[in-house]
Amino acid sequence: MTTVQAELLSDEERRKVEELIEQEEGGVNRFAGWYGRLLTSIAVAMTLFHLYAAASTIDQQSLREIHVAFALSLVFLLFPAVKSWRNRIAPWDIVGATLSVGVIWYMMTGGTWISLAGVDDFLDRYVSPTPEDLVVGAILIVLVLETTRRATGWIMPVLSMAFFAYALWGNYLPAPWTHKGYPLSDMIAETYMTLNGIFGSAIDVSASLIVLFTIFGAILQASGAGRFFIDFALRAMKGQPNAAGRAVVLSSFLLGGPSGSGVATTVTIGTVAWPIMREAGYGKSAAGGLLAAGGLGAILSPPVMGAAAFLIAEYLKMSYLDIVRMAIVPTCLYYFGLLVMTEIDSRKYGLRSVDPAIDMTLGQLVTRYGFHFTSLVSVVVLMVWGYSATYAVFWSILLAILVSFLRADTALWPRKLFPALANGAIQALGVAATCACAGIIVGVTTKTGLALKFSSIVIDLAGGSLFWTALYTSLIVWVVGLAVPVTASYIMCAVIAAPALIKLGVPDYAAHMFIFYYAVLSEVSPPTALSPFAAATITRADPYITTLQSWKYALPAFLVPFIFVLDPIGSGLLLEFPKGMTWGWVVWVTIGAAAGVVALAFAAQGYITRPLGLFARTACFAAGVSLMFPDLIDDWVGGAVAARLIGIAILGLVIAYEIMQARRTASSSPAR
């Protein structure tokens, strides 16, 4: 499809990139021969089971249990216990996989080991579990902790064990953290014999939605959709000085669906776009920062958002389409901010127009490969028609497979289809293990009432102020996100931190979306900062300077969530209408936010038509704050409307002054 060749990375650079991707997705063993074919067959079986479950009626309890059995056993077989045992068959891995299947079989047969008829008795006896139940439950908890360690690292299992210890010995802690304390038998039963622990909402979403969307992404990638989206963006944006930056922004949005990973999106786009960006005049750090910010946007972008978005729908008992709808305006604001930044870049860095060496016109490209858009569109169309997200993605997967046969080079014949089906299941394993492990934390939080205690502490610390409560909450989510994956960060903070915002009158959907956005920001936050570090490896830039550049580009993502928490009409950005709100208010708050994004972009870049002085830069920052958070100064200026009008006036004056000065400088320059 394209003759553009990415600059080849050295072996050391390629190893670094792979390590960063593995930190997010886990390091998977690669086996050849009969054992490799066996593991591929198991992964394909997992995919086929979930596709069957999406198209038929399987009770939710059985779906969750079989999902966990597949996930735990495959993690043991595919993820090494330690790096030194990479790509080796270890006996303890086979034991772990066997135990995983055995434990779930015990649950599904109600402890009889023979008939599934005893499952109801098993669930009913959680109040008085048998000794055998407790042994099996303890084994399952250990298996979940170990698989999560293998897939995501030590942090999540250690946190889960700390929460479990809190449930056992919290009665020894001082107020307000204390509770009555629970015996070990109660907590084991609560963790695996009810729907409040391992088999709670998080695993339900993983089994019914997340795994299907990872399969969908794997199918799109195997059919060449990712390559097409990048080529489409490069070809569509050619011919302008800022074309390289625009192409990165557009391709990150398009590639977010099939990728689902910020780091993977950054690497996929970066290896193709960096040579073009360098030729256009981008510096190493600036290019890396824009690539990382684009990768971050991939997680935020509907219709296929990050895994945590599916959990929001479950926790709020809303349809996934509602979550997609609420993400539309914030996502547009985010990409609008990136586009404004690229426009400034073209002037600030004196960028040049570069045409990518793609051997087709845009029309030819769309004519030959435009069918890749159909499956992405079908997800939204089917949900709009009233189908569930599960049903919508199921039919979109089948559509993606079907349309791939429109061209011979994209056709998913069995040789390409089977690895894609296996990859879809494998890519879901880390999230499944994380959701199961997070279930332990959720179960403890529910049992001990920790969420209410924590929210009261945060509110007291903030003195009852919504602003300070929101600020503390964002810091909590951000710090948690430095240590654990996005999905785990959202789950933990949704049950612990969200109640504090809701207590102060923030709508529950706004509180959860606020936490979701800050959980995602861990992608560009050191020391984990996986996306900027990957981008820096590709561009050969300093990783920490690249991280600071990515913060600059991602500034709207840091600030926009505060609007729909602090502003009484800010929920209009989520297309939710509190009592008395009209479309006029939605347009007004959106215009204010968009203008605020422009003002803050000028302040962050320090450039409009020329470098800004300290006074002009400060004025742009003040205008941005006034436009995005008018309630912070409304008491001084006579209301939020007046605050926004003042912000618009300040921004207009700065722009007019800078344009006038630029023209004056140009007119006074000697003719060449």
C-alpha positions in Angstrom: 0.0 0.0 0.0 2.9 2.4 0.6 6.5 2.8 -0.3 7.3 4.8 2.8 9.8 2.9 4.8 10.2 3.7 8.5 13.8 4.3 9.6 15.0 1.0 10.9 15.7 0.9 14.6 18.8 -0.6 15.9 18.6 -3.9 17.8 19.0 -2.1 21.1 16.3 0.5 20.2 13.9 -2.2 19.1 14.5 -4.1 22.3 13.7 -1.0 24.3 10.5 -0.4 22.4 9.4 -4.0 22.9 10.2 -3.8 26.6 8.0 -0.7 26.9 5.1 -2.4 25.1 5.5 -5.4 27.3 5.3 -3.3 30.4 1.8 -2.3 29.3 0.7 -5.6 27.7 3.0 -8.2 29.3 5.9 -10.2 27.9 4.5 -13.3 26.1 6.4 -16.5 25.5 6.8 -17.4 21.9 6.8 -21.2 21.2 7.2 -23.0 17.9 6.4 -26.6 17.0 3.5 -28.6 18.5 3.5 -26.7 21.8 3.1 -23.4 20.0 0.3 -24.8 17.9 -1.4 -26.2 21.0 -1.3 -22.8 22.8 -2.5 -21.0 19.6 -5.4 -23.5 19.5 -6.3 -22.8 23.2 -6.3 -19.1 22.5 -8.4 -19.6 19.4 -10.8 -21.7 21.4 -11.1 -18.8 23.9 -11.9 -16.4 21.1 -14.5 -18.7 19.6 -16.1 -19.3 23.0 -16.6 -15.6 23.5 -17.9 -15.1 20.0 -20.4 -17.9 20.6 -21.3 -16.4 24.0 -21.9 -13.0 22.3 -24.3 -14.6 19.7 -26.1 -16.9 22.1 -27.5 -17.0 25.6 -25.0 -18.1 28.3 -25.8 -17.3 31.9 -23.5 -14.6 33.2 -22.1 -16.6 36.1 -20.9 -19.4 33.7 -19.5 -16.8 31.3 -17.4 -15.2 34.0 -16.1 -18.4 35.3 -15.1 -19.9 31.9 -13.5 -16.5 31.0 -11.4 -16.6 34.2 -10.5 -20.3 33.5 -9.2 -19.4 30.0 -7.5 -16.3 31.2 -5.6 -17.7 34.1 -4.6 -20.9 32.3 -3.3 -19.0 29.3 -1.4 -16.5 31.4 0.4 -19.4 33.1 1.2 -21.0 29.8 2.2 -17.8 27.9 3.7 -15.4 30.5 6.9 -16.7 32.1 7.3 -16.7 35.9 10.6 -14.9 35.6 12.4 -13.4 32.6 15.2 -16.1 32.7 12.5 -18.7 31.9 11.4 -16.8 28.8 10.3 -19.1 25.9 10.7 -22.3 28.0 8.2 -24.9 29.1 8.2 -24.9 32.9 6.5 -27.7 34.9 5.1 -25.2 37.4 3.4 -23.3 34.5 1.5 -26.4 33.5 0.6 -27.0 37.2 -0.8 -23.5 37.5 -2.8 -23.8 34.3 -4.2 -27.1 35.5 -5.1 -25.8 38.9 -6.8 -22.8 37.2 -9.1 -25.1 35.2 -9.6 -27.4 38.2 -10.7 -24.6 40.6 -13.2 -23.2 38.1 -14.5 -26.7 37.4 -15.0 -27.2 41.1 -17.1 -24.0 41.2 -19.2 -24.9 38.2 -20.0 -28.3 39.6 -20.8 -27.0 43.0 -18.0 -29.0 44.6 -19.3 -32.4 43.2 -16.7 -32.5 40.5 -19.2 -34.3 38.3 -22.5 -32.5 37.6 -23.2 -28.8 37.0 -26.4 -29.1 38.9 -24.8 -28.2 42.2 -23.7 -24.7 41.2 -26.7 -23.0 42.9 -25.9 -24.8 46.1 -22.3 -23.6 45.9 -23.3 -20.0 45.6 -25.9 -20.2 48.3 -23.5 -21.6 50.9 -21.1 -18.6 50.9 -22.4 -17.7 54.4 -21.1 -21.1 55.7 -18.5 -22.4 53.3 -17.1 -25.9 53.8 -13.4 -26.5 54.5 -13.0 -27.7 50.9 -14.6 -24.5 49.6 -12.1 -22.4 51.6 -9.1 -24.4 50.3 -10.3 -24.0 46.7 -10.9 -20.3 47.3 -7.5 -19.7 48.8 -5.9 -21.5 45.8 -7.9 -19.3 43.4 -6.8 -16.1 45.1 -3.2 -17.2 44.9 -3.6 -18.1 41.2 -5.2 -14.6 40.5 -2.4 -12.8 42.3 0.3 -14.8 40.5 -1.2 -14.4 37.0 -1.6 -10.6 37.6 2.0 -10.4 38.7 3.1 -12.2 35.5 0.9 -10.1 33.2 1.3 -6.6 34.8 4.1 -6.7 37.5 4.2 -6.7 41.3 2.3 -3.6 42.1 -1.3 -4.7 41.6 -0.9 -8.0 43.5 0.9 -6.3 46.4 -1.9 -3.6 46.6 -4.5 -6.4 46.6 -2.8 -8.2 49.4 -2.6 -5.0 51.4 -6.3 -4.4 51.0 -6.9 -8.0 52.0 -4.8 -7.5 55.1 -6.8 -4.4 55.9 -10.0 -6.5 55.9 -8.4 -9.0 58.3 -6.8 -6.6 60.7 -8.4 -3.3 60.2 -9.9 -3.4 63.6 -6.4 -2.6 65.0 -6.2 0.7 63.1 -7.2 4.1 64.6 -10.3 6.0 63.6 -11.5 6.8 61.0 -9.8 3.8 59.3 -10.9 1.1 61.8 -13.7 -1.5 61.2 -14.8 -4.5 63.1 -12.4 -6.9 61.4 -13.3 -10.0 59.5 -12.1 -13.6 59.8 -10.1 -15.2 57.0 -12.9 -17.6 56.1 -15.4 -14.8 55.6 -13.0 -12.9 53.3 -12.2 -16.0 51.2 -15.9 -16.7 50.7 -16.6 -13.0 50.0 -13.8 -12.9 47.4 -14.8 -15.9 45.3 -18.2 -17.2 46.2 -20.1 -13.9 45.7 -20.4 -11.3 42.9 -18.5 -8.7 45.0 -15.0 -10.0 44.5 -13.1 -11.8 41.7 -16.3 -12.5 39.8 -17.8 -9.1 40.2 -18.5 -6.3 37.7 -15.0 -5.9 36.4 -14.7 -9.6 35.3 -18.2 -9.4 33.9 -17.2 -6.5 31.6 -13.9 -8.2 30.7 -15.8 -11.4 29.7 -18.7 -9.7 27.8 -17.1 -6.7 26.2 -13.4 -6.1 26.6 -12.3 -9.4 25.1 -14.6 -8.9 22.1 -13.1 -5.5 21.4 -9.6 -6.8 21.6 -10.6 -9.5 19.1 -12.1 -6.8 16.9 -8.8 -4.9 17.0 -6.8 -8.0 16.2 -9.0 -8.7 13.2 -8.6 -5.1 11.9 -4.8 -5.2 12.3 -4.5 -8.6 10.6 -6.6 -7.3 7.6 -4.3 -4.3 7.2 -6.7 -1.7 8.6 -3.9 -0.1 10.7 -1.7 0.4 7.8 -4.5 1.8 5.7 -5.4 4.3 8.5 -1.9 5.6 8.7 -1.5 5.9 4.9 -4.9 7.6 4.7 -3.9 10.2 7.2 -0.5 10.8 5.6 -2.1 11.2 2.1 -5.1 13.3 3.3 -2.9 15.8 5.1 -0.1 16.3 2.5 0.9 19.5 1.0 1.0 21.9 4.0 3.8 22.8 6.4 1.9 21.3 9.3 0.9 18.2 7.3 3.2 15.9 9.3 1.7 16.9 12.6 -1.9 16.8 11.3 -1.3 13.3 10.0 -0.1 12.1 13.4 -3.2 13.5 15.0 -5.6 12.0 12.5 -3.9 8.6 12.3 -3.8 8.3 16.1 -7.6 8.8 16.2 -8.2 6.3 13.4 -5.7 3.7 14.8 -7.1 3.9 18.4 -9.9 1.5 17.5 -7.8 -1.4 16.2 -4.9 -0.8 18.6 -6.6 -0.1 22.0 -3.1 0.6 23.4 -1.5 4.0 23.8 2.1 2.6 23.6 1.3 0.4 20.6 -0.4 3.3 18.8 2.6 5.5 19.5 5.1 2.9 18.2 3.0 2.0 15.1 2.6 5.6 14.0 6.0 6.7 15.2 8.0 4.2 13.1 6.3 5.5 10.0 5.8 9.2 10.8 9.1 10.1 12.5 11.2 10.2 9.3 8.5 12.5 7.7 8.3 14.7 10.8 12.1 15.0 10.9 12.2 16.0 7.2 9.4 18.5 7.9 11.6 20.2 10.6 10.3 18.7 13.9 12.9 18.3 16.7 13.3 15.0 18.3 11.6 15.8 21.6 8.8 17.8 20.0 8.1 14.9 17.6 8.2 12.4 20.4 5.9 14.5 22.5 3.3 14.8 19.8 3.5 11.0 19.0 2.9 10.2 22.7 0.0 12.6 23.0 -1.5 11.0 19.9 -1.1 7.6 21.5 -2.9 8.9 24.6 -5.8 10.2 22.5 -6.2 6.7 21.1 -7.4 5.4 24.5 -9.8 8.3 24.8 -11.3 8.1 21.4 -14.8 6.6 20.7 -16.1 4.4 19.4 -13.5 2.0 20.8 -12.1 3.6 24.0 -9.9 2.2 26.6 -11.0 -0.9 28.6 -12.0 1.3 31.6 -14.7 2.9 29.5 -16.6 -0.4 29.5 -16.4 -0.5 33.2 -17.9 3.0 33.5 -21.0 1.7 31.7 -21.2 -1.3 34.1 -20.8 0.7 37.3 -23.3 3.4 36.2 -25.7 0.8 34.7 -25.7 2.7 31.4 -25.3 1.5 27.9 -21.9 1.7 26.3 -23.4 4.0 23.7 -24.1 6.5 26.4 -20.4 6.4 27.4 -19.4 6.9 23.8 -21.8 9.9 23.5 -20.4 11.5 26.7 -16.8 11.1 25.3 -17.5 12.8 22.0 -17.1 16.5 23.0 -14.1 15.9 25.3 -12.4 13.9 22.6 -13.1 16.6 20.0 -11.6 19.2 22.4 -8.5 17.0 23.0 -7.8 16.6 19.2 -8.7 20.2 18.6 -6.0 21.1 21.2 -3.5 18.9 19.4 -4.4 20.4 16.0 -3.9 23.9 17.5 -0.6 22.8 18.8 0.5 21.5 15.4 -0.6 24.8 13.7 1.6 26.7 16.2 4.4 24.2 15.6 4.4 24.9 11.8 5.2 28.6 12.5 7.3 28.1 15.6 9.7 25.5 14.1 9.4 26.8 10.5 8.1 23.5 9.3 8.3 22.5 5.6 5.8 20.7 3.5 6.7 17.0 2.9 4.8 14.6 0.6 4.8 11.0 1.8 5.9 8.6 -0.9 2.7 6.7 -1.1 2.1 5.2 -4.6 -1.6 6.1 -4.7 -3.7 9.2 -4.7 -6.2 9.7 -1.9 -9.0 8.7 -4.1 -7.3 5.5 -5.2 -6.4 4.6 -1.6 -10.0 5.0 -0.4 -11.4 3.2 -3.4 -9.1 0.2 -2.9 -9.1 0.0 0.9 -11.8 2.3 2.2 -13.9 -0.8 3.2 -11.8 -0.8 6.4 -14.0 2.0 7.6 -17.2 0.0 7.4 -16.6 -2.2 10.5 -15.7 0.9 12.7 -18.9 2.6 11.5 -21.0 -0.5 12.0 -20.2 -0.6 15.7 -21.8 2.9 16.2 -24.6 2.3 13.8 -25.7 -0.9 15.4 -25.6 0.6 18.9 -27.6 3.6 17.6 -30.2 1.2 16.2 -30.6 -0.2 19.7 -28.4 -3.3 19.8 -26.1 -3.9 22.8 -22.4 -3.2 22.5 -21.7 -6.9 22.7 -24.0 -7.7 19.8 -22.7 -4.6 17.8 -19.0 -5.6 18.1 -19.9 -9.3 17.4 -21.4 -8.4 14.0 -18.7 -5.8 13.3 -16.1 -8.6 13.8 -17.9 -10.7 11.3 -18.2 -7.8 8.9 -14.5 -7.0 9.2 -13.7 -10.6 8.3 -16.1 -10.6 5.4 -15.0 -7.3 3.8 -11.3 -8.3 4.0 -12.0 -10.7 1.1 -12.7 -7.7 -1.2 -9.0 -7.6 -1.9 -6.5 -10.5 -2.2 -3.8 -8.8 -0.1 -6.2 -8.2 2.9 -8.2 -11.4 2.8 -8.3 -13.3 6.1 -7.8 -16.8 4.9 -7.2 -19.4 7.7 -3.5 -18.8 7.7 -4.0 -15.2 8.7 -7.3 -15.5 10.5 -6.3 -18.1 13.1 -3.3 -16.1 14.4 -5.6 -13.0 14.5 -8.2 -14.9 16.6 -5.4 -16.1 18.9 -3.9 -12.6 19.2 -7.3 -11.2 20.1 -7.6 -13.5 23.1 -3.9 -13.1 24.1 -4.2 -9.3 24.1 -7.2 -9.5 26.5 -5.3 -11.7 29.1 -3.6 -8.8 30.9 -6.8 -6.9 31.3 -8.7 -10.0 32.5 -6.1 -10.8 35.1 -6.1 -7.1 36.2 -9.9 -7.1 36.5 -9.9 -10.4 38.5 -7.2 -9.0 40.9 -9.0 -5.6 41.2 -12.1 -7.6 42.2 -10.3 -8.5 45.5 -9.8 -4.7 46.2 -13.5 -4.0 45.3 -14.7 -6.8 47.5 -12.7 -5.5 50.5 -13.8 -2.0 49.9 -17.5 -3.0 49.8 -17.2 -5.3 52.8 -15.4 -2.8 55.1 -17.1 0.4 53.9 -13.7 1.8 53.0 -15.1 4.0 50.2 -17.3 6.0 52.6 -14.5 6.4 55.1 -12.1 7.5 52.4 -14.5 10.0 50.8 -15.2 11.6 54.2 -11.4 12.0 54.8 -10.9 13.6 51.5 -13.8 16.0 51.9 -12.7 16.9 55.4 -9.1 17.5 54.2 -10.5 19.8 51.4 -12.7 21.7 53.9 -15.8 20.8 52.0 -14.5 22.7 48.9 -15.4 21.0 45.6 -12.4 22.6 43.9 -9.9 21.1 46.4 -11.8 17.8 46.6 -11.5 17.5 42.8 -7.9 18.5 42.9 -7.1 16.0 45.6 -9.0 13.3 43.7 -7.1 14.0 40.5 -3.8 13.7 42.4 -4.9 10.4 44.0 -5.9 8.9 40.6 -2.7 10.2 39.0 -0.5 8.7 41.7 -2.3 5.4 41.6 -2.0 5.4 37.8 1.7 5.7 38.1 1.9 2.3 39.7 -0.9 0.2 38.1 -2.5 -0.1 34.6 -5.2 2.2 33.5 -8.0 -0.3 34.0 -6.8 -1.1 37.6 -6.4 2.6 38.4 -9.9 3.3 37.3 -11.5 0.4 39.2 -9.7 1.3 42.4 -10.4 5.0 42.3 -14.0 4.5 41.1 -14.9 2.7 44.3 -12.7 4.8 46.6 -12.4 8.3 45.3 -15.6 8.8 43.2 -17.9 8.9 46.3 -16.2 12.0 47.5 -17.1 14.0 44.4 -20.6 12.5 44.3 -21.2 13.5 48.0 -20.5 17.1 47.0 -23.1 17.1 44.3 -21.2 16.1 41.2 -23.3 13.8 39.0 -22.1 10.2 39.2 -21.4 10.0 35.4 -19.3 13.2 35.6 -17.3 11.9 38.6 -16.6 8.6 36.8 -15.6 10.3 33.6 -13.3 12.6 35.5 -11.6 9.6 37.1 -11.4 7.8 33.8 -9.5 10.7 32.1 -7.0 11.0 34.9 -6.4 7.2 35.0 -5.6 7.4 31.3 -3.1 10.2 31.9 -0.7 7.8 33.5 0.3 6.9 29.9 2.3 10.2 29.8 3.2 10.6 33.5 6.7 9.7 34.8 8.1 7.4 36.1 5.8 5.0 34.2 5.4 7.3 31.1 5.4 4.4 28.7 4.2 6.2 25.6 6.7 9.1 25.8 9.5 6.7 26.6 8.6 4.6 23.5 8.4 7.7 21.3 11.8 8.9 22.7 13.3 5.6 21.7 12.1 6.0 18.1 13.1 9.7 17.8 16.4 9.1 19.8 15.4 12.0 22.2 15.8 12.4 25.9 12.8 10.5 27.4 12.2 13.0 30.2 12.2 16.0 27.9 9.9 14.1 25.6 7.6 13.4 28.5 7.5 17.2 29.3 6.7 17.8 25.6 3.9 15.3 25.7 2.4 17.0 28.8 2.4 20.2 26.8 0.6 18.6 23.9 -1.8 16.8 26.2 -2.7 19.9 28.3 -6.4 19.8 27.3 -6.7 16.2 28.6 -5.4 17.4 32.0 -7.8 20.4 32.3 -11.0 19.6 30.4 -12.2 17.0 33.0 -12.3 19.8 35.7 -14.9 21.6 33.6 -17.6 18.9 33.9 -16.8 18.6 37.6 -16.5 22.2 38.7 -18.8 24.1 36.3 -22.6 23.7 37.1 -23.2 23.5 33.3 -20.0 21.7 32.6 -21.9 18.4 32.2 -23.0 19.8 28.9 -19.6 18.8 27.6 -20.7 15.2 28.3 -24.0 15.9 26.4 -25.9 15.3 29.6 -28.7 17.8 30.5 -29.3 18.6 34.1 -32.7 20.1 34.9 -33.1 23.5 33.0 -30.1 23.0 30.7 -30.7 23.6 27.0 -28.7 23.0 23.9 -27.8 26.7 24.0 -25.9 26.2 27.2 -24.1 23.1 25.8 -22.9 25.2 22.8 -21.9 28.0 25.1 -19.8 25.8 27.5 -18.3 24.0 24.5 -17.2 27.3 22.8 -15.8 28.5 26.1 -13.8 25.3 26.6 -12.6 25.4 22.9 -11.5 29.0 23.3 -9.8 28.1 26.6 -7.9 25.3 24.9 -6.6 27.8 22.3 -5.5 30.2 25.0 -3.7 27.6 27.0 -2.1 26.3 23.8 -0.7 29.7 23.1 0.5 29.9 26.7 2.1 26.4 26.7 3.8 27.0 23.3 4.7 30.6 24.0 4.1 31.5 20.4 1.3 32.9 18.2 2.8 34.7 15.2 6.1 35.2 17.0 7.5 34.2 20.4 5.4 35.6 23.2 6.7 37.8 26.0 6.0 37.0 29.6 3.1 39.4 29.9 1.3 38.1 26.7 2.0 34.5 27.8 0.5 35.2 31.3 -2.5 36.9 29.7 -3.2 33.8 27.6 -3.0 31.6 30.6 -5.4 33.9 32.5 -7.8 33.9 29.6 -7.6 30.1 29.4 -8.4 29.8 33.1 -11.3 32.3 32.8 -12.8 30.5 29.8 -12.5 26.9 31.2 -13.1 27.6 34.9 -15.3 30.7 35.1 -16.7 29.7 38.5 -13.3 30.3 40.0 -13.6 34.0 39.4 -17.3 34.6 38.9 -17.7 36.2 42.3 -15.2 38.9 41.3 -16.6 39.7 37.9 -20.3 39.2 38.3 -21.0 35.7 37.1 -19.7 32.8 35.0 -21.0 34.4 31.7 -19.1 37.6 32.4 -16.0 35.5 33.3 -16.1 33.8 29.9 -16.7 37.0 28.0 -13.7 38.6 29.8 -11.6 35.5 28.8 -12.6 35.9 25.2 -11.8 39.6 25.3 -8.3 39.0 26.7 -7.6 36.3 24.2 -8.8 38.5 21.3 -6.7 41.4 22.4 -3.6 39.3 22.7 -4.1 37.8 19.3 -4.9 41.1 17.7 -1.8 42.7 19.3 0.5 39.9 18.1 -0.8 40.0 14.6 -0.5 43.8 14.4 3.1 43.6 15.7 4.0 40.8 13.3 2.7 42.9 10.4 4.5 46.0 11.6 7.7 44.0 11.8 7.2 42.6 8.3 6.5 46.0 6.8 9.6 47.5 8.4 11.8 44.7 7.2 13.9 45.6 4.2 12.8 44.1 0.9 14.9 41.3 -0.4 
